[in-house]
Amino acid sequence: MGFSGGTSSFTRFRILDSVPQELWSQLADRLRKFAFRDIDDTPEMSSCGWVNFDNMLDVGWKDSPPQKADYVLFSLRLDRRRIPAGVVKKHLAVALGEEKERLRLQNKNFLSRERGKEIREQVLMRLRGRFLPVPGEFNVVWLTKKNEVWFASTQGSMVDLFLEEFLKTFELHLEQLTPYNLAAALLSETSLPLLDRLDDTRFVPAQL
């Protein structure tokens, strides 16, 4: 998801910490340190990290730098393997059936819970090798003059992941610019209690 399309949903943040001047010369190195790592040839279920805003396959910022005048642009890439539950259920049933037949030939009729878990893990490992991870890209725009950061997603889980990765990479804390926070920034300390006493506005008619 990104800002290059005709429409875009995004979440706004402000930087709470003072940005050290030396950070600007370290941007590319910090992004490369926590860059995306491909998992196509591994059994891992997911991987996330930073990529070039202009090319999500560029994890070394060789095509273009992250700095664009008064902006810093990059993207958070998240690849996830999605194995349909029906596929897992089918292959697990086949594997358990084969194991029970093997036990029957040995005059055994009990499949331990530990062995069942082991078979399930073996099935999942085999399936992971047959399903490629699905890539997702989420653009980031850092407005350096305003100390704001825009993230091209409104999903709660993606916002949480972005906050975690941003803090880990740049050692800067972000605060989401919710309507409440925006209003609070315009009020004095003596006026803040008034904000907490406001009633919610209903935009739909009450049900009869």
NUPA-867034 format. One line per field, with one value per residue (C-alpha): residue number from 1; x, y, z. Coordinates in nm, 3 decimals. Example, Ala and Ser with C-alpha at 12.3 -4.5 7.8 and 13.67 -1.06 7.14 Angstrom:
nr <- 1	2 $
px <- 1.230	1.367 $
py <- -0.450	-0.106 $
pz <- 0.780	0.714 $
***
This chain:
nr <- 1	2	3	4	5	6	7	8	9	10	11	12	13	14	15	16	17	18	19	20	21	22	23	24	25	26	27	28	29	30	31	32	33	34	35	36	37	38	39	40	41	42	43	44	45	46	47	48	49	50	51	52	53	54	55	56	57	58	59	60	61	62	63	64	65	66	67	68	69	70	71	72	73	74	75	76	77	78	79	80	81	82	83	84	85	86	87	88	89	90	91	92	93	94	95	96	97	98	99	100	101	102	103	104	105	106	107	108	109	110	111	112	113	114	115	116	117	118	119	120	121	122	123	124	125	126	127	128	129	130	131	132	133	134	135	136	137	138	139	140	141	142	143	144	145	146	147	148	149	150	151	152	153	154	155	156	157	158	159	160	161	162	163	164	165	166	167	168	169	170	171	172	173	174	175	176	177	178	179	180	181	182	183	184	185	186	187	188	189	190	191	192	193	194	195	196	197	198	199	200	201	202	203	204	205	206	207	208 $
px <- 0.000	0.140	0.111	0.165	-0.187	-0.496	-0.615	-0.434	-0.517	-0.249	-0.173	0.002	0.255	0.467	0.817	0.831	1.209	1.464	1.620	2.001	2.174	2.408	2.107	2.066	2.405	2.329	1.988	2.094	2.316	2.039	1.789	2.033	2.098	1.729	1.655	1.416	1.552	1.403	1.250	1.158	1.411	1.355	1.071	1.003	0.643	0.711	0.979	0.973	1.219	1.289	1.316	1.366	1.055	1.124	1.189	1.088	1.350	1.628	1.740	2.074	1.940	2.145	1.871	1.807	1.877	1.607	1.646	1.425	1.471	1.284	1.147	1.281	1.110	1.131	0.895	0.822	0.799	0.623	0.622	0.391	0.325	-0.043	-0.121	-0.498	-0.644	-0.814	-0.479	-0.326	-0.627	-0.611	-0.239	-0.247	-0.531	-0.330	-0.016	-0.206	-0.381	-0.047	0.095	-0.206	-0.173	0.194	0.103	-0.169	0.084	0.291	-0.013	-0.031	-0.339	-0.226	-0.088	0.074	0.005	0.375	0.388	0.077	0.243	0.558	0.360	0.180	0.513	0.648	0.339	0.371	0.739	0.666	0.386	0.597	0.834	0.545	0.389	0.578	0.536	0.306	0.485	0.332	0.477	0.379	0.524	0.669	0.702	0.902	0.837	1.160	1.059	0.740	0.875	0.586	0.584	0.311	0.264	0.053	-0.168	-0.443	-0.442	-0.378	-0.133	0.065	0.076	0.210	0.473	0.576	0.613	0.830	1.055	1.086	1.191	1.438	1.593	1.604	1.569	1.287	0.942	0.631	0.286	-0.015	-0.190	-0.542	-0.813	-0.776	-0.399	-0.437	-0.693	-0.480	-0.184	-0.393	-0.505	-0.329	-0.282	-0.566	-0.801	-0.719	-0.978	-1.248	-1.149	-1.202	-1.554	-1.671	-1.941	-1.897	-2.073	-2.309	-2.304	-2.582	-2.941	-3.023	-3.214	-3.579 $
py <- 0.000	0.340	0.707	0.672	0.555	0.762	0.718	0.621	0.549	0.646	0.713	1.030	1.049	1.313	1.256	1.308	1.312	1.565	1.439	1.448	1.618	1.323	1.103	1.256	1.130	0.785	0.733	0.497	0.291	0.254	0.149	-0.105	-0.245	-0.328	-0.392	-0.661	-1.018	-1.251	-1.581	-1.739	-2.018	-2.063	-2.219	-1.899	-1.779	-1.405	-1.141	-0.763	-0.479	-0.157	-0.128	0.151	0.365	0.359	-0.016	-0.267	-0.511	-0.265	-0.325	-0.147	0.188	0.154	0.285	0.608	0.760	0.787	1.167	1.366	1.740	1.804	1.448	1.104	0.825	0.450	0.156	-0.120	-0.455	-0.750	-1.092	-1.359	-1.718	-1.796	-2.166	-2.221	-2.400	-2.651	-2.749	-2.801	-3.005	-3.231	-3.304	-3.351	-3.604	-3.795	-3.798	-3.907	-4.181	-4.313	-4.307	-4.495	-4.758	-4.800	-4.848	-5.097	-5.310	-5.310	-5.420	-5.081	-4.867	-4.560	-4.238	-4.025	-3.652	-3.579	-3.785	-3.608	-3.269	-3.391	-3.504	-3.168	-2.981	-3.206	-3.138	-2.762	-2.768	-2.952	-2.711	-2.405	-2.516	-2.525	-2.185	-1.869	-1.574	-1.294	-0.956	-0.640	-0.289	0.007	0.346	0.583	0.960	1.152	1.529	1.650	2.018	1.932	1.635	1.426	1.076	0.935	0.559	0.413	0.186	0.217	-0.149	-0.178	-0.466	-0.290	0.037	-0.149	-0.324	0.007	0.178	-0.108	-0.108	0.273	0.291	0.006	0.168	0.537	0.532	0.786	0.759	0.835	0.946	0.888	1.210	1.116	1.383	1.395	1.450	1.716	1.901	1.869	2.026	2.339	2.381	2.510	2.294	2.471	2.398	2.027	1.912	2.067	1.833	1.528	1.643	1.669	1.424	1.207	1.324	1.072	1.080	0.822	0.850	0.666	0.344	0.361 $
pz <- 0.000	-0.087	-0.164	-0.539	-0.617	-0.681	-0.323	-0.006	0.357	0.604	0.969	1.085	1.367	1.530	1.664	2.040	2.077	1.958	1.635	1.665	1.373	1.317	1.239	0.893	0.780	0.927	0.763	0.484	0.715	0.973	0.708	0.566	0.914	0.952	0.585	0.466	0.443	0.181	0.301	-0.033	0.022	0.395	0.598	0.792	0.792	0.780	0.743	0.769	0.716	0.528	0.149	-0.101	-0.160	-0.535	-0.561	-0.295	-0.428	-0.344	0.015	-0.025	-0.151	-0.469	-0.699	-0.506	-0.163	0.103	0.127	-0.111	-0.038	0.291	0.302	0.387	0.192	0.245	0.284	0.530	0.355	0.514	0.347	0.489	0.395	0.389	0.388	0.359	0.661	0.431	0.281	0.626	0.737	0.431	0.446	0.822	0.788	0.525	0.741	1.053	0.855	0.731	1.083	1.224	0.950	1.037	1.403	1.311	1.123	1.441	1.642	1.812	1.834	2.031	1.880	2.147	2.169	2.126	1.806	1.677	1.734	1.563	1.256	1.241	1.246	0.969	0.756	0.809	0.719	0.393	0.304	0.375	0.102	-0.147	-0.070	-0.153	0.084	-0.029	-0.030	0.111	0.088	0.308	0.221	0.479	0.433	0.693	0.682	0.837	0.866	1.059	1.257	1.121	0.979	0.754	0.728	0.446	0.656	0.915	1.023	1.395	1.362	1.088	1.284	1.589	1.376	1.217	1.557	1.680	1.373	1.363	1.728	1.682	1.375	1.465	1.845	1.818	1.974	1.771	1.882	1.661	1.561	1.662	1.669	2.049	2.033	1.764	1.974	2.288	2.106	2.045	2.406	2.713	3.020	3.196	2.904	2.866	3.125	2.906	2.624	2.843	2.929	2.570	2.459	2.150	1.835	1.675	1.295	1.252	1.377	1.696	1.647	1.745 $
***
